[in-house]
Amino acid sequence: MARLACWLAFAVMLVYLLQDYLLGGNGDKQGDWLINIEQVAVRRGLLGSAFIFLSDALHLDLLLLVVLSQAALLLLFAGLLFRVIRALEQQPIFWLLLFCPAFVLLFWGNDPHGSLRKELFVYCAFALVLVGIVDRRPACFPLSIASFAVGLLAHEANILFLPAFLWLLFRVQREGLLSLAAFASGALLLSAVAVASAAFVLRHVHVADVGLVCAPLMARGLPASFCDRAITWVTRDLSYAIEATAASWSWESGSVAVIYLALTADAWWFSAHFAQRRRLMLMYVLTALPFLPLYYIALDWGRWTNFHISSWIFLVLAEQLLGRLQMTRPCNQTMLYLLVVGALPWAPAHMNYLSAPRAVLVILVVLLLRAAVRSLRHRHRRASDVPATAGVSSDTAR
């Protein structure tokens, strides 16, 4: 069931990605990937210029190249996460994490418009480390570092994932899966890339004319309207973003606090089953801290929640796969199903605080309820078979 739900969510993302291409591109999902420095230096522009170079060198349509790259990365991430789910599917308590509506799997599946942003490089990096742990594949770790480095260069917000990722690599090194030299060199490389990326962003925060960023795209067949979304934001500085965020506050803004309370309650219930519950909740708090400033300076509050929850869940999954978590009490599966299904209507949208459940969540509810019924029937059947078996053994003994 877990694997089916995983592929369902990714299938929804791929369908919407195909729709983006057929409609001439999405100004946010593909537009952010095509911010470029062809005519003017600007933050987030390195990746876009790389795509323009490859498009010209390969004589391939620019939008098609970006969409194919996003699809390839998404399928890579799906395959990696699928491998992790296979390793954990016999432990139902981890469903609470994997099917958390703020975790990348359902967050993107439920709100495809907020999916496939540049943090995809970071999520692939986390997933590569997890698969390296599961399969004991050392090659996964340098690949994860490379993917994370690209994410740092692509978008400045990805720098905030660095503490969690370095902690993950440190845990892997402590378990002997990564040499100290490899860890140290990887940490130094990522830190240097993060500093360089931050310095570039601070020097080139915005441009005066969006046309300088848009012109290379229009010359390669994209319409001017493609530049009306993410690309337009490169003309706006930090003070504008803060004012726009403050102006967006309303009574609906309180839903962010409600969502966080619900997510925190789920995290506490999950952690309470393990001897390391204090460490898990400390990790929950610490992984939130780097992302808190984003709520003040940018509007995508659901996305920032996804950043925090996904970081924490990746770290928790790593602890389990490394064999560092010990359950101290059994999981009440009825309560587990209630928590998982009950959380789905509270799925955060990337920007509008709450998202109406889409088909992927409705189908997931059906699958979870079906699994719950099967589990309860199995338990009832096993309980009813015990007296009969005991009776046969007793008669035989006589």
Summary of the structure (lengths in Angstrom):
residues: 398
radius of gyration: 23.0
end to end distance: 45.1
largest distance: 94.3
contacts: 1303
relative contact order: 0.13
helix: 75%
strand: 1%
